[in-house]
């Protein structure tokens, strides 16, 4: 299954499939966090929600990119 999504978005289908939550919901979780640094957010998603590093990193990168 090859999608045309590039960068962080290329992870979104597998994130939704693996964790059973839509990406939009993960974005809300990230936005509601008091943490602001990229790697703090990645570590928090990994420890609190059990996300893998690549998936957490892709979600945080996407949210931070839209905030710029």
Phi, psi and omega in degrees: 000108181248125179257168180266000181293142180242161176060215184305324183296338180295340179275343191301315180300318181288330176295313181296319181293315185288320187255354174069021177230141179293152180303323180301325178292318177298322178300318178297319178300314181295315181297330182276353180287143175285348180286150182233337182278142184307304185289333174296315179295319179299312180299322180294315178298322180293315184281321184277327188240356177073022178288150173286161184301312182298319179293314179298316181298317180296317179296314180296317180300319181293316180295316180294326179295324181281344180275351183278000000 
